[in-house]
Amino acid sequence: MKPVPVPPELRGIFYTGDSYLILHNRDDDHSSVHIWIGQNSSRDEQGACALLSTHLNSFLKEKPIQYREVQGNESDIFMEYFPHGIKYQEGGVESAFNKAQASQGPQPIHKLYQVKGKKNIRATERELSWASFNTGDCFIMDLGETIFTWCGAKSNILERNKARDLATTIRDSERKGRARVEIIADGEEPAEMITVLGPKPPLKEGRPEDDAVADQKNAVAAVLYKVSDMTGKMSLTKVSESSPFRQDQLITDDCFILDNGQCGKIYVWKGLRANEQEQQAALKVSENFISQMKYPLNTQVEILPQGRESPLFKQFFINWK
């Protein structure tokens, strides 16, 4: 079993019987490595792809952020690589160079985050639809070049500040400042929002008491574990059973799992001074963790070297610096 390069004319077409390894390089020397797993790919193919990912990441001195993508549940950053959408094609490597008409897969997606709470305020991705909105919360609508922060009429000041800060962080870290952030009040939606969402219907009413419920739910939605031996049998030590966490709980000599599996994603954080074997085992550890916790197989995984933390990872911590 060996890797086969994908010709340029077939990029964006994924065969459901295969697994893929995608390396994305950026101008600032920051790169990302994605493993894409087709729903009909074999365990051998998935294992070989994971091994290649480990070797590639090692060759790049453990600097890339690693992602585990599963057909039908790809991350937003992965979808951004394919502005015309991706297509799923039945078959595997034998048919990979047969230029048959590919079936249409998911189209490029925009993002909508709901910002809710008073003490444990959290941004959670929602369906991009007016049905996701309510008058009691704030929402971040990320359209790439424009990031709207929409504030419901009954949203609290802490939610508004959090939404503004997160939108600014997305602009500065993910777009390198090349995006416009706009604050939108309920009832003053610009034409660009209406074009994407359609005519605005009456929205669900927000209730202040919902924020207290959200605080409690947000606190327990994430758990922080220290991985004590990433090279042998996985052994986890619970560092904190509820967020927000402290940044100093992440020790540079070790690796950690931030479990947000209830919301469909887990993060693996690799300290700069963690040993080489531990860092290289991060992907395998994440897959074992998903199995151990009985999370769905399409749970997203994001593996972050120290210093490459994403805005959504940082939101689980108090005053990240």
C-alpha positions as CSV (number, residue, x, y, z in Angstrom):
1,M,0.0,0.0,0.0
2,K,1.5,3.3,-1.1
3,P,0.4,6.9,-1.5
4,V,-0.8,8.1,-4.9
5,P,-0.6,11.8,-5.8
6,V,-3.9,13.3,-6.9
7,P,-3.7,15.2,-10.2
8,P,-4.8,18.8,-10.1
9,E,-7.9,18.2,-12.2
10,L,-9.2,15.8,-9.5
11,R,-8.6,17.9,-6.5
12,G,-11.8,18.5,-4.6
13,I,-13.1,15.0,-5.7
14,F,-12.9,12.5,-2.9
15,Y,-13.5,8.8,-3.4
16,T,-15.5,7.2,-0.6
17,G,-13.4,4.0,-0.6
18,D,-10.1,5.9,0.1
19,S,-8.3,7.9,2.7
20,Y,-6.4,11.1,1.9
21,L,-3.6,13.1,3.3
22,I,-3.7,16.9,2.6
23,L,-0.9,19.3,3.4
24,H,-1.8,23.0,3.4
25,N,1.1,25.4,3.5
26,R,0.7,29.1,4.3
27,D,3.0,32.0,3.6
28,D,3.8,32.6,7.3
29,D,5.4,29.1,7.6
30,H,2.4,27.8,9.4
31,S,1.0,24.6,7.9
32,S,-1.9,22.2,8.5
33,V,-2.1,18.4,7.9
34,H,-5.5,16.9,7.3
35,I,-6.4,13.2,7.2
36,W,-9.6,12.6,5.3
37,I,-11.4,9.3,5.8
38,G,-14.0,8.1,3.3
39,Q,-16.9,6.2,4.7
40,N,-16.0,3.0,2.8
41,S,-12.2,3.2,3.3
42,S,-10.6,0.1,4.9
43,R,-9.0,0.1,8.3
44,D,-5.7,-0.7,6.6
45,E,-6.0,2.4,4.4
46,Q,-6.9,4.6,7.4
47,G,-4.0,3.2,9.4
48,A,-1.5,3.8,6.5
49,C,-2.8,7.3,6.1
50,A,-2.4,8.0,9.8
51,L,1.2,6.7,9.7
52,L,2.0,8.9,6.8
53,S,0.6,11.8,8.7
54,T,2.8,11.1,11.6
55,H,5.9,10.8,9.5
56,L,5.0,14.1,7.6
57,N,4.4,15.9,10.9
58,S,7.7,14.6,12.3
59,F,9.5,15.7,9.1
60,L,8.0,19.2,9.6
61,K,9.3,19.2,13.3
62,E,5.8,18.8,14.8
63,K,4.8,22.3,13.8
64,P,1.6,21.7,11.8
65,I,-1.8,21.6,13.3
66,Q,-3.3,18.2,12.5
67,Y,-6.9,17.5,11.7
68,R,-8.9,14.3,11.4
69,E,-11.7,14.7,8.8
70,V,-14.5,12.2,8.3
71,Q,-16.7,12.2,5.2
72,G,-19.8,14.3,5.8
73,N,-18.4,16.0,8.9
74,E,-15.4,18.0,7.5
75,S,-14.1,21.0,9.5
76,D,-14.8,24.5,8.2
77,I,-11.1,25.2,7.6
78,F,-10.9,22.1,5.4
79,M,-13.9,23.3,3.4
80,E,-12.3,26.7,2.8
81,Y,-9.6,25.0,0.7
82,F,-12.2,24.1,-1.9
83,P,-14.1,27.3,-2.8
84,H,-16.2,25.5,-5.4
85,G,-17.2,22.7,-2.9
86,I,-16.1,19.1,-2.7
87,K,-17.6,16.1,-4.4
88,Y,-17.9,12.5,-3.3
89,Q,-17.4,9.8,-5.9
90,E,-18.1,6.1,-5.3
91,G,-15.1,3.8,-5.6
92,G,-11.5,3.8,-4.6
93,V,-8.0,4.0,-5.9
94,E,-8.7,1.9,-9.0
95,S,-11.3,4.4,-10.1
96,A,-9.6,7.5,-8.9
97,F,-8.3,8.4,-12.3
98,N,-11.5,7.6,-14.1
99,K,-13.0,10.9,-15.0
100,A,-16.5,9.9,-14.4
101,Q,-19.1,12.5,-13.4
102,A,-18.7,13.0,-9.6
103,S,-21.7,13.2,-7.4
104,Q,-22.3,16.5,-5.8
105,G,-21.1,16.8,-2.2
106,P,-21.4,19.6,0.3
107,Q,-20.9,23.1,-0.9
108,P,-18.6,25.7,0.7
109,I,-20.2,26.7,4.0
110,H,-20.3,29.9,6.1
111,K,-20.3,29.7,9.8
112,L,-22.6,30.8,12.6
113,Y,-21.8,30.7,16.3
114,Q,-24.2,31.3,19.2
115,V,-22.6,33.2,22.1
116,K,-24.5,32.4,25.3
117,G,-24.0,32.6,29.1
118,K,-23.1,35.1,31.8
119,K,-20.2,33.5,33.7
120,N,-19.2,30.6,31.5
121,I,-19.8,32.2,28.1
122,R,-19.3,29.9,25.2
123,A,-19.5,30.1,21.4
124,T,-21.1,27.1,19.8
125,E,-21.5,26.5,16.1
126,R,-25.1,26.4,14.9
127,E,-26.9,25.8,11.6
128,L,-26.7,28.9,9.4
129,S,-30.4,29.8,9.5
130,W,-32.7,32.3,11.1
131,A,-34.2,29.4,13.1
132,S,-30.9,29.3,15.1
133,F,-31.3,32.9,16.3
134,N,-33.2,34.2,19.3
135,T,-33.5,37.7,20.9
136,G,-31.6,36.8,24.1
137,D,-28.2,35.8,22.7
138,C,-25.4,37.1,20.4
139,F,-24.4,35.4,17.2
140,I,-21.2,35.6,15.1
141,M,-21.9,35.2,11.4
142,D,-18.6,34.5,9.6
143,L,-18.8,35.1,5.9
144,G,-15.1,35.1,5.3
145,E,-14.4,38.6,4.2
146,T,-17.0,40.0,6.6
147,I,-17.7,38.8,10.2
148,F,-21.0,40.0,11.6
149,T,-21.6,40.2,15.4
150,W,-25.3,40.2,15.8
151,C,-26.7,41.2,19.2
152,G,-30.2,40.1,20.2
153,A,-32.3,42.8,21.8
154,K,-32.3,41.0,25.2
155,S,-28.7,39.8,25.1
156,N,-26.5,40.7,28.1
157,I,-23.4,43.0,28.0
158,L,-21.1,40.1,28.8
159,E,-22.3,38.1,25.8
160,R,-21.9,41.2,23.6
161,N,-18.3,41.7,24.8
162,K,-17.5,38.0,24.3
163,A,-19.0,38.0,20.8
164,R,-17.0,41.1,19.8
165,D,-13.8,39.7,21.2
166,L,-14.2,36.3,19.5
167,A,-15.0,37.9,16.2
168,T,-11.9,40.1,16.5
169,T,-9.8,37.1,17.3
170,I,-11.1,35.2,14.3
171,R,-10.3,38.1,12.1
172,D,-6.8,38.6,13.5
173,S,-5.7,34.9,13.8
174,E,-7.6,33.1,11.1
175,R,-7.8,35.9,8.5
176,K,-4.5,37.7,9.4
177,G,-6.5,40.9,9.8
178,R,-8.0,40.6,6.3
179,A,-11.6,40.7,7.3
180,R,-14.1,43.3,8.4
181,V,-15.9,43.0,11.7
182,E,-19.3,44.7,12.0
183,I,-21.5,44.9,15.1
184,I,-25.2,44.5,14.1
185,A,-28.1,45.4,16.4
186,D,-31.3,43.3,16.3
187,G,-33.5,44.9,13.6
188,E,-30.7,46.6,11.7
189,E,-29.5,43.6,9.6
190,P,-27.6,44.6,6.5
191,A,-28.5,43.3,3.0
192,E,-25.5,40.9,3.1
193,M,-27.0,39.1,6.0
194,I,-30.4,38.9,4.4
195,T,-28.9,37.6,1.2
196,V,-27.4,34.7,3.0
197,L,-30.2,34.0,5.5
198,G,-33.3,35.1,3.6
199,P,-36.1,37.4,4.9
200,K,-36.0,37.8,8.6
201,P,-38.9,36.1,10.4
202,P,-40.1,36.7,13.9
203,L,-37.4,35.3,16.2
204,K,-37.7,33.2,19.3
205,E,-37.7,35.2,22.5
206,G,-34.7,34.9,24.7
207,R,-35.1,34.4,28.5
208,P,-32.5,35.7,31.0
209,E,-32.9,32.5,33.1
210,D,-31.6,30.5,30.1
211,D,-28.1,32.1,30.6
212,A,-27.8,30.5,34.1
213,V,-28.7,27.1,32.6
214,A,-26.1,27.8,29.8
215,D,-23.5,28.7,32.4
216,Q,-23.9,25.3,34.1
217,K,-24.0,23.4,30.8
218,N,-21.0,25.2,29.4
219,A,-18.9,24.5,32.5
220,V,-19.3,20.7,32.2
221,A,-19.2,20.5,28.4
222,A,-15.4,20.4,28.5
223,V,-13.0,18.3,30.6
224,L,-9.2,18.7,30.6
225,Y,-7.0,15.6,30.8
226,K,-3.3,15.1,31.1
227,V,-2.0,12.2,29.0
228,S,0.6,10.5,31.2
229,D,1.9,8.0,28.7
230,M,1.2,8.6,25.0
231,T,3.6,5.9,23.9
232,G,2.2,3.0,25.8
233,K,-1.2,2.2,27.1
234,M,-3.2,5.4,27.3
235,S,-3.5,6.6,30.8
236,L,-5.5,9.8,31.5
237,T,-5.4,12.0,34.6
238,K,-8.3,14.4,34.9
239,V,-6.9,17.9,35.5
240,S,-10.2,19.8,35.7
241,E,-13.7,18.5,35.2
242,S,-15.2,21.8,34.2
243,S,-14.2,24.9,32.2
244,P,-13.1,27.6,32.2
245,F,-9.5,26.3,32.7
246,R,-6.3,28.1,33.5
247,Q,-3.7,28.5,30.9
248,D,-1.0,27.4,33.4
249,Q,-2.7,24.0,33.7
250,L,-1.1,23.2,30.3
251,I,2.4,22.1,31.1
252,T,4.9,22.4,28.3
253,D,6.5,19.1,29.1
254,D,3.3,17.2,28.6
255,C,0.4,16.6,26.2
256,F,-3.3,17.2,27.1
257,I,-6.7,16.3,25.8
258,L,-9.5,18.9,26.0
259,D,-12.6,16.9,25.7
260,N,-15.5,18.8,24.1
261,G,-16.9,15.6,22.7
262,Q,-20.4,16.4,23.8
263,C,-20.3,19.1,21.1
264,G,-18.6,16.9,18.5
265,K,-14.9,17.8,18.9
266,I,-11.8,17.0,20.9
267,Y,-8.5,18.8,21.0
268,V,-5.0,17.4,21.7
269,W,-2.5,20.0,22.9
270,K,1.2,19.2,22.5
271,G,3.6,21.0,24.8
272,L,6.8,22.2,23.2
273,R,9.0,20.0,25.5
274,A,6.8,16.9,25.3
275,N,9.0,14.0,24.2
276,E,9.1,13.1,20.5
277,Q,7.3,9.8,21.0
278,E,4.4,11.4,22.8
279,Q,4.0,14.1,20.2
280,Q,4.0,11.5,17.4
281,A,1.4,9.4,19.1
282,A,-1.2,12.3,19.4
283,L,-3.4,11.2,16.5
284,K,-3.6,7.6,17.8
285,V,-4.3,8.8,21.3
286,S,-7.2,10.9,20.0
287,E,-8.7,7.9,18.2
288,N,-8.4,5.7,21.2
289,F,-10.0,8.4,23.3
290,I,-13.0,8.7,21.0
291,S,-13.4,4.9,21.2
292,Q,-13.0,4.9,25.0
293,M,-15.6,7.7,25.5
294,K,-18.0,6.0,23.0
295,Y,-18.2,9.2,20.9
296,P,-19.4,9.0,17.3
297,L,-16.7,7.9,14.8
298,N,-17.1,11.2,12.9
299,T,-16.1,13.3,16.0
300,Q,-13.7,16.0,14.8
301,V,-10.1,16.1,16.1
302,E,-7.8,19.1,16.2
303,I,-4.2,18.5,17.3
304,L,-2.5,21.8,18.4
305,P,1.2,22.3,19.0
306,Q,1.9,24.8,21.7
307,G,1.8,28.3,20.2
308,R,-0.6,27.3,17.4
309,E,-3.8,27.4,19.5
310,S,-7.0,28.2,17.7
311,P,-9.6,30.8,18.9
312,L,-12.2,28.1,19.7
313,F,-9.6,26.3,21.8
314,K,-8.6,29.4,23.7
315,Q,-12.2,30.2,24.6
316,F,-12.2,27.4,27.2
317,F,-9.5,29.2,29.2
318,I,-9.6,32.3,31.5
319,N,-7.7,35.3,30.0
320,W,-5.6,33.4,27.5
321,K,-2.4,35.3,26.8
